[in-house]
């Protein structure tokens, strides 16, 4: 495996982390505007992939940058959010991220539209390197050949949510939940559906999270189910997390495996922190040497309440018959590899939230 260009690594000194969005009030509760601009300069090594679309070297990446509008009028709630690709001239679709309309009250809320599944949301809550080169999706929800496929933002969904100071619950149902151009503009395909549920329990400095989902007609796992269990412990300047997931497809053996993850965030001094994350996927059922692991680290500095800068590094190690990516999901520019490859990426990024 070729090593990253170390002179590039020295051009920056730190790394960001996800910042809280600060919505701008435009018309009281009726309309708030919010967003995030997240750009990075990456130097990546595919470790042997001979593909014109995925080359080694430096790239500029827009990493789930977004613009959103949300609001409330009495019991009605809504949100329209879309990706903004600020690294090139490609166009995104309006409201292609979490977008919905619903009603809310003391009993909770019901929303209909497009939204992350509870299964995806649990991993996002656990992760500490979201949308950077160290994003968890290189392993969690990924197959050893097809990559990140089970961290879904589903379409045509309806979701119930109830939240208190200590507990949040979600229950979701969606029909024709993936992209399906053939059925656009007609009745949703009820032969393709998803059921999901999630629970977040926050007690003092300890959070337990779990989620389950069941698919019929998924594009990669066909029919199957999956669950995740995660825990996070906050101790003074340390945040320690662990996660476990198990995927059980009916026929797609590539995804029939378990995966594990551990992470640690340490506040070094005020506005500076160090982050470490390790992920491991077992070999899939009825296969040999199809496992993989990922190690990621980052150092971050928060310049102010809404701006952070970071330096991050990730390395994926594959068994002989696996090709888990170094970067896969959330981060705009992916880093693929060959079977048995050890792809890597180093990244200097800046994030501004409003």
N, C-alpha and C positions, 0 to 999 in steps of 0.2 A: 504494500500500500504506500502511495506517495504521501509525504507529510505536507500539512498546510504550509503556506508561505509565512514564515514567522515574522518577517519584516512587516507584513500586513497586520499581524496581531498587535504589533507595537504601536500602530497608528492611533489606537484608542486605549482608554484605560478602564472603562467600565461598562456595565450593562444596566438596562432598564428593567422594570417589571410592570405587569398590568397596573394601570392607574385607574382610580375612580373617575367615572365620567361626570362632568359637571354640566347638567342641562341648563341651557339659557332660556329663561322665561320670556316668551314673546307675547302671549295673550293670557296671562294668569295660568290657571290649571288647564285651560283649554288647549294650549300649544306650548310645548317646549322643544327646542332644537338642541341636538347633542351630536357628538361625533368623536372620531379618533383618527389621527394621521400617524401611521407607524411605518417608517422606512428604515431599511438596513442596507449596508454594504457587506456582501458575503463573499467569501473565498471558499469554494467547494471542490471536493475530490470524489468522483464516482468510483474510484478504484477499479478501472478497467472497462467501464461501459463505453462501447463504441457506437454512439448514437448521436446523430446530428442535432437532435432536439435537447439532449442532456449532456452538456460538455463541462469539462473542468474549468475552473478559473473564477474570475470576479463577476458578480452580478449585483444589480440594484433591485431590491425586492420591496413591494408594497404588501404589508402583512395584515390582511383583514382590516385595512383602513375602512372607515364607514361614516355614513351620515344618516341621522335618524330624526324622526319627528314623532312625538308622543304627547298624549294629553288625557284629560278626563273632563267629562261634563256630567255632573251629578253621579248617577250610577254607571254611566258609560265610560269605558276605557278603550284606548286604541294605541297602536304603534305602527309606524312605517319605517323600515330600516333597510338600507342598501349598501353594498360594498362600493368603495371608491378606489379605483386603481390609479394611484398617483405616480407610479413608476413608468408608465407608458401611456399610449393613447387608446388602449382597448376600452370598450364600453361595457359596463355591467348592466344588469336589469334592475329596474326600479322595484323596491320592496322585495329583494331577493334574499334578505336575511330575516330575522325574527320580526314578523309583521302580522298584526291581528286586529280584531275588534271584539269587544266583549262587555260583560256587565260584572259589577262587583258589589259586595255588601259585607255585612258582618259574618256571613256564612262562607265567604271566600270569593272566588271569581271563576267565571267561565269565559274562555277565549276560543275563537275560531280563526284559522288562517294558516300561517307557516311558523313553525317553532322547533327549537332543539328538543330532541327526545329527552326524557329523564335520564336515560342511560348515558347519553352524551354529557348532560349537565353535571352528573355526579363526577365524572372524570375531569371536567373543566373546573369544578370547585376544588378538587384535590390538587390539580397541577399547579406548578409554580413557574413554568416557562412557556405559558400559552402564547402562541403565534410567533415565537422565536424559532430559531433553528433547533432548539431543544424541546419543541412541542411534543407532548406525550403520544400523539397519534402515529408516530413512527412505529410503535409497537402495539399500544392499546387499540383494539378494534381493527387490527390489520391482519391480513393473510400473508403467508410467506412468499407468495408470488404476486397477488393482486393488490397488496398494500392496504392503506386506510379505506375501509368500506363500512364500518359499523360505528360511526360517529355522525349520526344523521340529523339533518334539519328537515323534518318531514312536511310535505304539503297536504292540503285538504284535511287538516287536523282539527279536533276539538279537545280542549284540555280544561280540567277542573284543577284549581290550586287553592290551598288554604295555608295561611302562614300566621304563626304567632311568634313570640320572642324566642321560643325554644324549638319549635317544630315547623317544618314546611313539608307538605305532601302535594304530589302531583299525580294525576291520572289522565292518560291521553289515549285517544283513538284516532286513527287516520285511515282513509281509504285512498287507493292509488297514490301512496305517499311519496313515491320517487318521481323523477322526471319521466314523463310519458307523453311525448309529442303526438303519438298516434291517437291518444284519447283526449287531446286538448279540445275544449269547446263542446264536449259531449258528457253524458253522465259518467261520473268517476267509475273506474274499474273496481267493483266490489270484490273481485277475486284476488286482488292485491290489497292487503291491509296490515296494520301494525297496532298492537296493544302495548302500552307501556305504563309503568308506575315508578315513583321515586319517593324516598323519604330522607329528610335531613333532620337530625336531632342534635341540638347544640346545648350542651350542659357545661356551664362554667368555661373552662379552657379546652374542652374536649368535644369534637364533632364526629358523629357517626353518620355515614351516608350509604344508601343502598338503592339500587334500581334494577328493574327487570323489564325485558321487552320480548315480544313474540311476533314473528314475521310470517306472512304468507305471500309468496310471490316476490321476494326480494331479488334484486338483479344479480347478486353474488352468492348468497347463502340459500337461495330458493326459499324453503320453509325451515324455520328454526327459531331458537330462543337463546337469550344470553342474560347474564346478570353480573353486576359489579357490587362490591362492598369496599368501602374506603373509610379511613379514620385519620383524623388530624388532631395533634396535641400541640397546644401553644404553651411554652414554658419561658417566661421572661423574654429574652431576645432570640429564642429558638422556636422554630415551627417544624415539627416532625410529622411526616405522613406516610401511610401505607395503603396500597390498593390491591385488590384481587379481582380478576374477571374470568369468567368461564363462558365460552361460546359453544353451542350445541346445535349445529345445523343437521337437517335430516339426511342430506346427501353430499354436501360440499365439504369433503374432508379437509380441504385446505384450512378452513376456519375452525375445525374441531380440535380445540386446544385451550389450555389455561395460560394466563399471563399474570405477572406480579410486578409491583412497582414500589419503590421507596424514594422519598425525597426529604430534603433538609434545607431550611432557610435560616441563616444566622445574620442578625443585624450586627455588623462589625462595629460601627460607630454611627452617629446620627446621620441619616439619609444615605447610608451605604449598607449593602448587604451582599452576602455570598450565598449561592444556591447550588445544590448538587442533586442530581436525580439519576436513578438507575432503574431500568425496565428489562424484564426478561420474559420471553415467550417460549413455552415448551414446544417440542416437536408435535406436529399434528398427528391425530390418530391414523393408524395404518400407513405411516410414513417413517422414514429415518432421516436424521440430520436435516430437519426442517425448522429448527428453532433459531432464535436470534436474541441479541441483547443490545441495549442502547445506554450509553453513559453521556450525560450532559452536565455542563457547569456554566455558571454565569456570575458576573460581578456587576452590581447595579448602583447607580447614583441617582437619587431624585433631586433634580435641579430646583423644582418648586412643586407646588401642590398638583400641577397639571402636566409637568414635563419631566421625563426621565431619559437617561442615556445608559447604554449597556454594552458590554462585550461578552459574547456567549460562544461556547464551543460544544459540538456534539460529534459522537462517533458511534456507529452501529457495527456490530460484529455478527456475521451470519455463519450458520452451519453450512456444510458443503452444498446442500440442495435448497437453500433459502436465499431470498433477495430482499429482505426488509430494507427500506430506505433509511438514509440518514435524516432526511427532512421530508415529512409527509403529512400535510394538513395544517391549516391555519396560516402558516408561513407561505407567502406567495410563490416563491421559487422552490420547487422540490428538488431533492438530490437522490436519484435512483442509483442502482448498482447492478452487478451480475451475481449469479449464484456463488455463494461463498465469499462475497465481497465485504470490504470494510470501509464503506463510504464515510466521509466526514465533512464538516463545514465549520468555519469560524466566522463570526458575524459581529459587526459594530452597528448598533441601531439607536434610533431616536423615536420616542413616542410622545405625542401631545394629545391630551384629551380635553374636550370642552363640552 
